[in-house]
Amino acid sequence: MNLTGAVVSLTIAGWLIWLFPAPHLAAVLRIGPVDGVMTITSCYGATDAQGNPDGTDCSGTYTPRTVGEPSHRITLDEAARSHEPGSTLEVRTARGRAHEFSGDALGTWVTVTGLILGPFLALALSFRACARDGTWSHDADYVAVLIAAQMAALALGFLVGIPVSIATALLG
């Protein structure tokens, strides 16, 4: 029975990842065809909800590849660099936002994926241990696993994002 809990826990984690960060992560990683072209109007330093710097966002007009769909305003989330007004770039979209390959965006979406996966992985490991030992008590061992998984998600976001940012700055 407890092994079922582990499977259910990981299934829920997979579903949440598929629902929330996966579309953005796929767009940032350039998986799938280009959705359209964006003509940049302006780029600016973005901030998060607390007012902390959050990379560079650009706004502009998005023209979809699909024939018959109208052009509309869109935001390029966490751009690789500040683009000149009037420049065009091919973008992929997710949830109404445009994406390009950038270290900031990759780091963000890898971190979000890890932060979702961490608690469910700790729960699945706890269920598995309960199934193996036939008991529900593990003296908070898996709370430490949860904390370690969350810290690993944050570290992985930095370890992935920083080299990509450096590479896109040098090559871009």
N, CA, C and O atoms as a DFTB+ gen file, in Angstrom:
688 C
 N C O
     1  1       0.820      -1.199       0.000
     2  2       0.000       0.000       0.000
     3  2       0.861       1.258       0.000
     4  3       0.572       2.203      -0.735
     5  1       1.913       1.282       0.815
     6  2       2.746       2.477       0.895
     7  2       3.554       2.700      -0.384
     8  3       3.891       3.834      -0.723
     9  1       3.859       1.621      -1.085
    10  2       4.555       1.761      -2.359
    11  2       3.656       2.477      -3.368
    12  3       4.142       3.209      -4.230
    13  1       2.362       2.266      -3.257
    14  2       1.412       2.976      -4.099
    15  2       1.497       4.473      -3.828
    16  3       1.392       5.275      -4.755
    17  1       1.683       4.854      -2.579
    18  2       1.836       6.264      -2.219
    19  2       3.027       6.892      -2.912
    20  3       2.955       8.042      -3.345
    21  1       4.128       6.151      -3.024
    22  2       5.317       6.665      -3.707
    23  2       5.030       6.903      -5.185
    24  3       5.426       7.924      -5.748
    25  1       4.346       5.963      -5.798
    26  2       4.013       6.095      -7.215
    27  2       3.051       7.264      -7.432
    28  3       3.223       8.050      -8.365
    29  1       2.055       7.374      -6.583
    30  2       1.090       8.475      -6.694
    31  2       1.796       9.815      -6.491
    32  3       1.529      10.775      -7.214
    33  1       2.692       9.880      -5.511
    34  2       3.430      11.116      -5.237
    35  2       4.242      11.555      -6.449
    36  3       4.196      12.723      -6.834
    37  1       4.976      10.639      -7.048
    38  2       5.783      10.978      -8.224
    39  2       4.917      11.289      -9.444
    40  3       5.300      12.099     -10.287
    41  1       3.758      10.651      -9.539
    42  2       2.832      10.943     -10.626
    43  2       2.288      12.367     -10.507
    44  3       2.190      13.087     -11.500
    45  1       1.939      12.764      -9.288
    46  2       1.458      14.132      -9.069
    47  2       2.562      15.129      -9.383
    48  3       2.303      16.163      -9.999
    49  1       3.791      14.832      -8.968
    50  2       4.917      15.723      -9.271
    51  2       5.096      15.867     -10.773
    52  3       5.269      16.977     -11.276
    53  1       5.057      14.766     -11.482
    54  2       5.188      14.804     -12.939
    55  2       4.082      15.611     -13.590
    56  3       4.334      16.374     -14.523
    57  1       2.865      15.450     -13.108
    58  2       1.736      16.198     -13.661
    59  2       1.905      17.691     -13.398
    60  3       1.672      18.498     -14.298
    61  1       2.308      18.081     -12.179
    62  2       2.509      19.497     -11.864
    63  2       3.640      20.108     -12.693
    64  3       3.541      21.249     -13.144
    65  1       4.701      19.350     -12.886
    66  2       5.809      19.832     -13.708
    67  2       5.352      19.993     -15.153
    68  3       5.668      20.993     -15.798
    69  1       4.614      19.017     -15.659
    70  2       4.104      19.091     -17.022
    71  2       3.168      20.285     -17.185
    72  3       3.157      20.933     -18.232
    73  1       2.394      20.570     -16.159
    74  2       1.407      21.644     -16.217
    75  2       2.042      23.028     -16.113
    76  3       1.648      23.936     -16.846
    77  1       3.011      23.209     -15.226
    78  2       3.534      24.555     -14.962
    79  2       4.880      24.861     -15.622
    80  3       4.889      25.644     -16.572
    81  1       6.015      24.306     -15.194
    82  2       7.277      24.752     -15.797
    83  2       7.623      24.112     -17.134
    84  3       8.377      24.705     -17.905
    85  1       7.112      22.943     -17.436
    86  2       7.532      22.230     -18.653
    87  2       7.308      23.025     -19.938
    88  3       8.207      23.040     -20.779
    89  1       6.164      23.688     -20.144
    90  2       6.005      24.453     -21.390
    91  2       7.041      25.572     -21.523
    92  3       7.566      25.812     -22.610
    93  1       7.332      26.250     -20.415
    94  2       8.320      27.323     -20.447
    95  2       9.722      26.763     -20.678
    96  3      10.495      27.302     -21.470
    97  1      10.036      25.685     -19.981
    98  2      11.354      25.065     -20.123
    99  2      11.565      24.569     -21.549
   100  3      12.654      24.721     -22.104
   101  1      10.537      23.979     -22.143
   102  2      10.639      23.520     -23.539
   103  2      10.857      24.699     -24.481
   104  3      11.643      24.602     -25.424
   105  1      10.166      25.812     -24.232
   106  2      10.331      26.990     -25.089
   107  2      11.737      27.563     -24.950
   108  3      12.352      27.937     -25.949
   109  1      12.250      27.636     -23.735
   110  2      13.597      28.165     -23.509
   111  2      14.646      27.263     -24.147
   112  3      15.628      27.751     -24.706
   113  1      14.444      25.952     -24.066
   114  2      15.399      25.002     -24.630
   115  2      15.238      24.803     -26.133
   116  3      15.932      23.983     -26.736
   117  1      14.320      25.556     -26.735
   118  2      14.089      25.519     -28.177
   119  2      13.583      24.162     -28.661
   120  3      13.931      23.716     -29.754
   121  1      12.772      23.520     -27.851
   122  2      12.186      22.243     -28.230
   123  2      10.924      22.538     -29.031
   124  3      10.046      23.274     -28.581
   125  1      10.847      21.973     -30.187
   126  2       9.696      22.214     -31.046
   127  2       9.964      23.334     -32.029
   128  3      10.997      24.000     -31.973
   129  1       9.015      23.528     -32.931
   130  2       9.207      24.555     -33.965
   131  2       9.069      25.967     -33.401
   132  3       8.495      26.180     -32.333
   133  1       9.611      26.914     -34.146
   134  2       9.472      28.326     -33.798
   135  2       8.001      28.693     -33.935
   136  3       7.357      28.338     -34.922
   137  1       7.465      29.411     -32.932
   138  2       6.050      29.787     -32.958
   139  2       5.784      31.036     -33.777
   140  3       4.694      31.211     -34.323
   141  1       6.786      31.909     -33.860
   142  2       6.585      33.142     -34.601
   143  2       7.785      34.064     -34.480
   144  3       8.850      33.679     -33.997
   145  1       7.578      35.297     -34.937
   146  2       8.637      36.296     -34.939
   147  2       8.203      37.462     -34.057
   148  3       7.047      37.886     -34.085
   149  1       9.146      37.968     -33.278
   150  2       8.873      39.115     -32.416
   151  2       9.717      40.289     -32.873
   152  3      10.927      40.166     -33.063
   153  1       9.066      41.426     -33.048
   154  2       9.763      42.670     -33.364
   155  2       9.855      43.462     -32.064
   156  3       8.841      43.837     -31.476
   157  1      11.072      43.705     -31.631
   158  2      11.324      44.337     -30.332
   159  2      10.961      45.821     -30.383
   160  3      11.350      46.534     -31.309
   161  1      10.216      46.273     -29.383
   162  2       9.903      47.683     -29.208
   163  2      10.847      48.302     -28.183
   164  3      11.399      49.380     -28.402
   165  1      11.025      47.596     -27.046
   166  2      11.929      48.088     -25.994
   167  2      12.348      46.943     -25.094
   168  3      11.646      45.939     -24.970
   169  1      13.504      47.110     -24.468
   170  2      13.990      46.161     -23.469
   171  2      14.260      46.945     -22.188
   172  3      14.628      48.118     -22.227
   173  1      14.076      46.292     -21.084
   174  2      14.188      46.965     -19.795
   175  2      14.572      45.957     -18.720
   176  3      14.342      44.757     -18.870
   177  1      15.151      46.450     -17.647
   178  2      15.487      45.604     -16.513
   179  2      14.227      45.225     -15.762
   180  3      13.514      46.095     -15.261
   181  1      13.952      43.948     -15.682
   182  2      12.742      43.462     -15.014
   183  2      13.013      43.283     -13.523
   184  3      14.156      43.117     -13.097
   185  1      11.948      43.318     -12.748
   186  2      12.045      43.061     -11.311
   187  2      11.011      42.021     -10.925
   188  3       9.985      41.872     -11.588
   189  1      11.290      41.298      -9.837
   190  2      10.324      40.327      -9.345
   191  2       9.317      41.021      -8.433
   192  3       9.324      42.247      -8.320
   193  1       8.462      40.254      -7.791
   194  2       7.400      40.818      -6.953
   195  2       7.943      41.631      -5.777
   196  3       7.269      42.545      -5.302
   197  1       9.142      41.315      -5.304
   198  2       9.734      42.042      -4.185
   199  2      10.593      43.216      -4.643
   200  3      11.168      43.911      -3.806
   201  1      10.695      43.453      -5.942
   202  2      11.481      44.559      -6.459
   203  2      12.937      44.220      -6.723
   204  3      13.733      45.113      -7.011
   205  1      13.300      42.951      -6.631
   206  2      14.670      42.519      -6.906
   207  2      14.890      42.398      -8.414
   208  3      13.958      42.071      -9.149
   209  1      16.117      42.658      -8.885
   210  2      16.398      42.516     -10.320
   211  2      16.101      41.099     -10.795
   212  3      16.417      40.123     -10.114
   213  1      15.492      41.002     -11.966
   214  2      15.083      39.695     -12.498
   215  2      15.408      39.585     -13.981
   216  3      14.596      39.095     -14.765
   217  1      16.593      40.041     -14.363
   218  2      17.011      39.916     -15.750
   219  2      16.447      41.008     -16.638
   220  3      15.996      42.052     -16.165
   221  1      16.481      40.748     -17.916
   222  2      16.016      41.703     -18.918
   223  2      14.782      41.152     -19.612
   224  3      14.788      40.026     -20.109
   225  1      13.738      41.943     -19.644
   226  2      12.544      41.605     -20.415
   227  2      12.463      42.569     -21.591
   228  3      12.957      43.694     -21.519
   229  1      11.844      42.124     -22.657
   230  2      11.633      42.981     -23.822
   231  2      10.162      42.914     -24.196
   232  3       9.516      41.879     -24.034
   233  1       9.643      44.014     -24.691
   234  2       8.270      44.014     -25.189
   235  2       8.306      44.288     -26.681
   236  3       9.260      44.864     -27.204
   237  1       7.260      43.868     -27.345
   238  2       7.212      44.077     -28.777
   239  2       5.981      43.455     -29.394
   240  3       5.038      43.068     -28.704
   241  1       6.013      43.368     -30.700
   242  2       4.897      42.816     -31.458
   243  2       5.249      41.409     -31.919
   244  3       6.304      41.171     -32.508
   245  1       4.355      40.502     -31.641
   246  2       4.540      39.092     -31.988
   247  2       3.668      38.763     -33.189
   248  3       2.468      39.039     -33.197
   249  1       4.286      38.169     -34.203
   250  2       3.572      37.722     -35.388
   251  2       3.660      36.201     -35.448
   252  3       4.736      35.655     -35.694
   253  1       2.539      35.507     -35.225
   254  2       2.551      34.049     -35.237
   255  2       2.843      33.478     -36.628
   256  3       2.556      34.108     -37.645
   257  1       3.417      32.280     -36.648
   258  2       3.659      31.594     -37.921
   259  2       2.364      31.123     -38.553
   260  3       2.264      31.015     -39.775
   261  1       1.381      30.846     -37.724
   262  2       0.109      30.330     -38.216
   263  2      -0.606      31.399     -39.040
   264  3      -0.817      32.520     -38.577
   265  1      -0.969      31.038     -40.252
   266  2      -1.648      31.967     -41.153
   267  2      -3.025      32.309     -40.585
   268  3      -3.762      31.436     -40.127
   269  1      -3.350      33.595     -40.625
   270  2      -4.663      34.029     -40.178
   271  2      -4.713      34.516     -38.742
   272  3      -5.675      35.182     -38.359
   273  1      -3.722      34.211     -37.947
   274  2      -3.704      34.710     -36.571
   275  2      -3.154      36.132     -36.565
   276  3      -2.169      36.423     -37.242
   277  1      -3.790      37.016     -35.800
   278  2      -3.347      38.413     -35.792
   279  2      -2.083      38.616     -34.948
   280  3      -1.801      37.857     -34.021
   281  1      -1.345      39.648     -35.293
   282  2      -0.189      40.046     -34.490
   283  2      -0.694      40.686     -33.204
   284  3      -1.781      41.262     -33.176
   285  1       0.100      40.584     -32.137
   286  2      -0.295      41.195     -30.874
   287  2       0.937      41.506     -30.024
   288  3       2.037      41.033     -30.310
   289  1       0.740      42.298     -28.992
   290  2       1.822      42.652     -28.073
   291  2       2.163      41.437     -27.213
   292  3       1.291      40.655     -26.835
   293  1       3.465      41.300     -26.913
   294  2       3.920      40.180     -26.092
   295  2       5.195      40.607     -25.357
   296  3       5.871      41.556     -25.754
   297  1       5.499      39.898     -24.298
   298  2       6.717      40.157     -23.535
   299  2       7.674      38.987     -23.710
   300  3       7.283      37.826     -23.589
   301  1       8.919      39.302     -23.993
   302  2       9.978      38.309     -24.060
   303  2      10.562      38.198     -22.661
   304  3      11.243      39.112     -22.196
   305  1      10.301      37.088     -21.991
   306  2      10.755      36.884     -20.614
   307  2      12.236      36.560     -20.556
   308  3      12.726      35.725     -21.317
   309  1      12.936      37.210     -19.669
   310  2      14.334      36.923     -19.359
   311  2      15.170      36.720     -20.629
   312  3      15.704      35.642     -20.890
   313  1      15.254      37.782     -21.386
   314  2      15.996      37.760     -22.647
   315  2      17.477      37.476     -22.403
   316  3      18.004      37.756     -21.327
   317  1      18.130      36.926     -23.400
   318  2      19.556      36.623     -23.300
   319  2      20.378      37.906     -23.197
   320  3      21.437      37.925     -22.570
   321  1      19.883      38.970     -23.814
   322  2      20.549      40.277     -23.768
   323  2      19.518      41.333     -24.133
   324  3      18.397      41.015     -24.530
   325  1      19.908      42.580     -23.994
   326  2      19.027      43.678     -24.379
   327  2      19.077      43.829     -25.899
   328  3      20.139      44.088     -26.464
   329  1      17.942      43.669     -26.551
   330  2      17.868      43.750     -28.005
   331  2      17.549      45.182     -28.429
   332  3      16.832      45.899     -27.731
   333  1      18.077      45.583     -29.554
   334  2      17.829      46.918     -30.093
   335  2      16.379      47.035     -30.566
   336  3      15.844      46.086     -31.140
   337  1      15.727      48.193     -30.332
   338  2      14.377      48.395     -30.866
   339  2      14.367      48.222     -32.386
   340  3      15.251      48.717     -33.085
   341  1      13.362      47.519     -32.877
   342  2      13.247      47.257     -34.305
   343  2      13.847      45.930     -34.733
   344  3      13.565      45.449     -35.830
   345  1      14.680      45.325     -33.872
   346  2      15.258      44.027     -34.239
   347  2      14.188      42.942     -34.139
   348  3      13.241      43.054     -33.360
   349  1      14.357      41.903     -34.933
   350  2      13.402      40.797     -34.925
   351  2      14.118      39.520     -34.504
   352  3      15.302      39.329     -34.783
   353  1      13.382      38.659     -33.833
   354  2      13.926      37.359     -33.470
   355  2      12.828      36.320     -33.444
   356  3      11.669      36.600     -33.141
   357  1      13.240      35.114     -33.774
   358  2      12.311      33.997     -33.734
   359  2      12.162      33.562     -32.288
   360  3      13.148      33.430     -31.563
   361  1      10.910      33.337     -31.872
   362  2      10.648      32.976     -30.484
   363  2       9.699      31.785     -30.417
   364  3       8.981      31.464     -31.363
   365  1       9.734      31.160     -29.273
   366  2       8.753      30.133     -28.926
   367  2       7.931      30.705     -27.783
   368  3       8.448      31.468     -26.967
   369  1       6.672      30.347     -27.718
   370  2       5.801      30.917     -26.703
   371  2       5.288      29.846     -25.747
   372  3       5.185      28.667     -26.088
   373  1       4.971      30.299     -24.542
   374  2       4.355      29.442     -23.536
   375  2       3.534      30.329     -22.620
   376  3       4.034      31.309     -22.067
   377  1       2.274      29.974     -22.468
   378  2       1.383      30.698     -21.572
   379  2       1.356      32.206     -21.845
   380  3       1.327      33.008     -20.911
   381  1       1.365      32.585     -23.116
   382  2       1.239      33.977     -23.490
   383  2       2.506      34.807     -23.357
   384  3       2.439      36.034     -23.435
   385  1       3.657      34.176     -23.160
   386  2       4.925      34.876     -23.044
   387  2       5.897      34.276     -24.044
   388  3       5.880      33.073     -24.305
   389  1       6.745      35.132     -24.600
   390  2       7.749      34.683     -25.563
   391  2       9.023      34.296     -24.813
   392  3       9.333      34.852     -23.760
   393  1       9.750      33.336     -25.373
   394  2      10.997      32.877     -24.761
   395  2      12.082      32.725     -25.820
   396  3      11.807      32.400     -26.975
   397  1      13.315      32.966     -25.401
   398  2      14.490      32.646     -26.195
   399  2      15.470      31.944     -25.270
   400  3      15.299      31.961     -24.052
   401  1      16.483      31.334     -25.837
   402  2      17.473      30.614     -25.049
   403  2      18.310      31.627     -24.267
   404  3      19.032      32.431     -24.857
   405  1      18.211      31.583     -22.946
   406  2      19.004      32.472     -22.106
   407  2      19.309      31.790     -20.778
   408  3      18.552      30.937     -20.314
   409  1      20.415      32.174     -20.181
   410  2      20.818      31.596     -18.907
   411  2      19.849      31.924     -17.788
   412  3      19.549      31.068     -16.956
   413  1      19.353      33.165     -17.758
   414  2      18.394      33.547     -16.713
   415  2      17.130      32.703     -16.796
   416  3      16.657      32.181     -15.786
   417  1      16.588      32.573     -17.997
   418  2      15.356      31.807     -18.166
   419  2      15.577      30.329     -17.877
   420  3      14.753      29.694     -17.219
   421  1      16.678      29.781     -18.361
   422  2      16.963      28.372     -18.118
   423  2      17.143      28.107     -16.627
   424  3      16.603      27.136     -16.099
   425  1      17.899      28.968     -15.948
   426  2      18.084      28.819     -14.510
   427  2      16.775      28.901     -13.749
   428  3      16.544      28.133     -12.815
   429  1      15.918      29.829     -14.144
   430  2      14.624      29.992     -13.474
   431  2      13.772      28.745     -13.614
   432  3      13.244      28.240     -12.623
   433  1      13.630      28.242     -14.835
   434  2      12.710      27.126     -15.054
   435  2      13.274      25.797     -14.567
   436  3      12.505      24.912     -14.189
   437  1      14.599      25.633     -14.565
   438  2      15.196      24.438     -13.953
   439  2      14.968      24.479     -12.441
   440  3      14.653      23.456     -11.833
   441  1      15.124      25.652     -11.837
   442  2      14.895      25.790     -10.397
   443  2      13.439      25.506     -10.044
   444  3      13.166      24.780      -9.088
   445  1      12.507      26.069     -10.802
   446  2      11.086      25.832     -10.527
   447  2      10.763      24.344     -10.638
   448  3      10.019      23.805      -9.819
   449  1      11.315      23.690     -11.641
   450  2      11.094      22.252     -11.797
   451  2      11.612      21.490     -10.583
   452  3      10.926      20.612     -10.059
   453  1      12.817      21.822     -10.137
   454  2      13.390      21.162      -8.963
   455  2      12.624      21.448      -7.684
   456  3      12.479      20.569      -6.834
   457  1      12.132      22.672      -7.542
   458  2      11.369      23.020      -6.344
   459  2      10.032      22.285      -6.287
   460  3       9.534      21.998      -5.199
   461  1       9.450      21.981      -7.433
   462  2       8.230      21.177      -7.460
   463  2       8.560      19.717      -7.191
   464  3       7.864      19.050      -6.425
   465  1       9.609      19.224      -7.811
   466  2       9.962      17.812      -7.681
   467  2      10.434      17.451      -6.270
   468  3      10.109      16.372      -5.774
   469  1      11.193      18.331      -5.620
   470  2      11.798      18.039      -4.322
   471  2      10.858      17.504      -3.259
   472  3      11.115      16.431      -2.712
   473  1       9.769      18.214      -2.941
   474  2       8.870      17.715      -1.896
   475  2       8.235      16.370      -2.244
   476  3       8.082      15.510      -1.377
   477  1       7.870      16.191      -3.497
   478  2       7.234      14.938      -3.892
   479  2       8.235      13.777      -3.906
   480  3       7.873      12.637      -3.616
   481  1       9.481      14.069      -4.242
   482  2      10.516      13.043      -4.190
   483  2      10.775      12.616      -2.747
   484  3      10.897      11.424      -2.462
   485  1      10.860      13.585      -1.839
   486  2      11.050      13.253      -0.418
   487  2       9.874      12.431       0.101
   488  3      10.068      11.472       0.849
   489  1       8.658      12.802      -0.291
   490  2       7.476      12.058       0.126
   491  2       7.492      10.642      -0.442
   492  3       7.167       9.686       0.262
   493  1       7.869      10.505      -1.715
   494  2       7.933       9.176      -2.336
   495  2       8.983       8.302      -1.653
   496  3       8.750       7.113      -1.430
   497  1      10.134       8.882      -1.321
   498  2      11.161       8.111      -0.604
   499  2      10.678       7.693       0.775
   500  3      10.982       6.592       1.236
   501  1       9.934       8.557       1.428
   502  2       9.377       8.222       2.739
   503  2       8.369       7.083       2.625
   504  3       8.385       6.154       3.433
   505  1       7.495       7.153       1.625
   506  2       6.535       6.071       1.403
   507  2       7.245       4.757       1.102
   508  3       6.845       3.697       1.584
   509  1       8.295       4.837       0.306
   510  2       9.049       3.629      -0.032
   511  2       9.693       3.029       1.215
   512  3       9.668       1.812       1.402
   513  1      10.265       3.869       2.065
   514  2      10.877       3.376       3.305
   515  2       9.826       2.773       4.228
   516  3      10.078       1.767       4.891
   517  1       8.653       3.387       4.268
   518  2       7.571       2.842       5.092
   519  2       7.144       1.470       4.581
   520  3       6.875       0.565       5.370
   521  1       7.083       1.321       3.264
   522  2       6.709       0.034       2.684
   523  2       7.760      -1.021       2.990
   524  3       7.436      -2.179       3.251
   525  1       9.036      -0.604       2.956
   526  2      10.132      -1.539       3.215
   527  2      10.173      -1.946       4.684
   528  3      10.342      -3.126       4.992
   529  1      10.017      -0.974       5.605
   530  2      10.155      -1.244       7.042
   531  2       8.861      -1.644       7.711
   532  3       8.876      -2.192       8.813
   533  1       7.749      -1.380       7.067
   534  2       6.460      -1.705       7.670
   535  2       6.097      -0.777       8.825
   536  3       5.315      -1.158       9.696
   537  1       6.648       0.423       8.846
   538  2       6.352       1.396       9.903
   539  2       6.187       2.785       9.298
   540  3       6.641       3.041       8.183
   541  1       5.540       3.674      10.034
   542  2       5.343       5.048       9.570
   543  2       6.348       6.012      10.167
   544  3       6.369       7.178       9.773
   545  1       7.167       5.586      11.082
   546  2       8.081       6.496      11.778
   547  2       9.479       6.464      11.169
   548  3      10.078       5.400      11.013
   549  1       9.990       7.654      10.826
   550  2      11.355       7.763      10.318
   551  2      12.083       8.937      10.941
   552  3      13.091       9.394      10.402
   553  1      11.592       9.434      12.066
   554  2      12.263      10.469      12.857
   555  2      12.713      11.661      12.016
   556  3      13.832      12.146      12.185
   557  1      11.887      12.122      11.145
   558  2      12.131      13.326      10.343
   559  2      13.324      13.212       9.399
   560  3      13.865      14.228       8.963
   561  1      13.739      11.992       9.081
   562  2      14.837      11.824       8.128
   563  2      14.500      12.458       6.785
   564  3      15.366      13.043       6.134
   565  1      13.251      12.343       6.378
   566  2      12.881      12.821       5.061
   567  2      12.619      14.320       5.018
   568  3      12.501      14.899       3.939
   569  1      12.527      14.953       6.191
   570  2      12.506      16.413       6.218
   571  2      13.886      16.917       5.785
   572  3      13.992      17.907       5.062
   573  1      14.925      16.237       6.228
   574  2      16.283      16.594       5.795
   575  2      16.444      16.355       4.292
   576  3      17.089      17.145       3.602
   577  1      15.866      15.279       3.792
   578  2      15.904      15.010       2.349
   579  2      15.178      16.125       1.600
   580  3      15.650      16.582       0.559
   581  1      14.039      16.561       2.119
   582  2      13.280      17.649       1.501
   583  2      14.116      18.928       1.444
   584  3      14.185      19.582       0.403
   585  1      14.737      19.277       2.543
   586  2      15.553      20.493       2.583
   587  2      16.734      20.374       1.617
   588  3      17.048      21.323       0.899
   589  1      17.377      19.225       1.602
   590  2      18.505      19.006       0.687
   591  2      18.049      19.086      -0.773
   592  3      18.763      19.631      -1.614
   593  1      16.864      18.546      -1.078
   594  2      16.352      18.585      -2.449
   595  2      16.055      20.023      -2.872
   596  3      16.314      20.396      -4.017
   597  1      15.517      20.828      -1.965
   598  2      15.224      22.223      -2.295
   599  2      16.517      23.006      -2.515
   600  3      16.606      23.814      -3.440
   601  1      17.510      22.770      -1.671
   602  2      18.805      23.446      -1.838
   603  2      19.475      22.998      -3.142
   604  3      20.088      23.805      -3.840
   605  1      19.355      21.714      -3.460
   606  2      19.923      21.211      -4.713
   607  2      19.241      21.848      -5.926
   608  3      19.901      22.137      -6.924
   609  1      17.921      22.069      -5.845
   610  2      17.199      22.714      -6.950
   611  2      17.715      24.133      -7.166
   612  3      17.914      24.556      -8.305
   613  1      17.930      24.862      -6.085
   614  2      18.451      26.224      -6.202
   615  2      19.865      26.226      -6.784
   616  3      20.189      27.029      -7.659
   617  1      20.693      25.322      -6.286
   618  2      22.074      25.241      -6.777
   619  2      22.108      24.840      -8.246
   620  3      22.893      25.387      -9.020
   621  1      21.264      23.890      -8.634
   622  2      21.227      23.446     -10.028
   623  2      20.807      24.580     -10.956
   624  3      21.334      24.706     -12.062
   625  1      19.860      25.405     -10.511
   626  2      19.454      26.559     -11.310
   627  2      20.624      27.489     -11.586
   628  3      20.790      27.968     -12.708
   629  1      21.443      27.748     -10.556
   630  2      22.625      28.592     -10.745
   631  2      23.671      27.893     -11.611
   632  3      24.259      28.517     -12.495
   633  1      23.907      26.608     -11.367
   634  2      24.929      25.872     -12.113
   635  2      24.586      25.734     -13.585
   636  3      25.484      25.617     -14.419
   637  1      23.328      25.745     -13.911
   638  2      22.902      25.663     -15.304
   639  2      22.853      27.055     -15.925
   640  3      23.297      27.252     -17.057
   641  1      22.314      28.015     -15.185
   642  2      22.091      29.349     -15.727
   643  2      23.348      30.164     -15.965
   644  3      23.452      30.848     -16.983
   645  1      24.305      30.106     -15.049
   646  2      25.495      30.950     -15.162
   647  2      26.338      30.616     -16.386
   648  3      26.681      31.535     -17.130
   649  1      26.695      29.355     -16.641
   650  2      27.479      29.066     -17.853
   651  2      26.740      29.421     -19.149
   652  3      27.354      29.872     -20.116
   653  1      25.434      29.215     -19.159
   654  2      24.670      29.567     -20.363
   655  2      24.663      31.074     -20.557
   656  3      24.773      31.549     -21.688
   657  1      24.535      31.834     -19.476
   658  2      24.594      33.302     -19.577
   659  2      25.938      33.766     -20.102
   660  3      26.007      34.659     -20.946
   661  1      27.003      33.164     -19.605
   662  2      28.340      33.514     -20.060
   663  2      28.515      33.171     -21.548
   664  3      29.036      33.968     -22.328
   665  1      28.069      31.976     -21.915
   666  2      28.211      31.537     -23.313
   667  2      27.401      32.414     -24.261
   668  3      27.891      32.779     -25.329
   669  1      26.168      32.758     -23.888
   670  2      25.365      33.599     -24.779
   671  2      25.918      35.017     -24.849
   672  3      25.785      35.675     -25.882
   673  1      26.534      35.502     -23.774
   674  2      27.142      36.838     -23.811
   675  2      28.363      36.850     -24.718
   676  3      28.587      37.818     -25.446
   677  1      29.159      35.777     -24.681
   678  2      30.371      35.701     -25.501
   679  2      30.079      35.402     -26.970
   680  3      30.730      35.933     -27.870
   681  1      29.092      34.544     -27.192
   682  2      28.798      34.105     -28.562
   683  2      27.671      34.890     -29.220
   684  3      27.544      34.880     -30.444
   685  1      26.848      35.574     -28.415
   686  2      25.652      36.208     -28.933
   687  2      25.868      37.555     -29.443
   688  3      24.927      38.197     -29.909
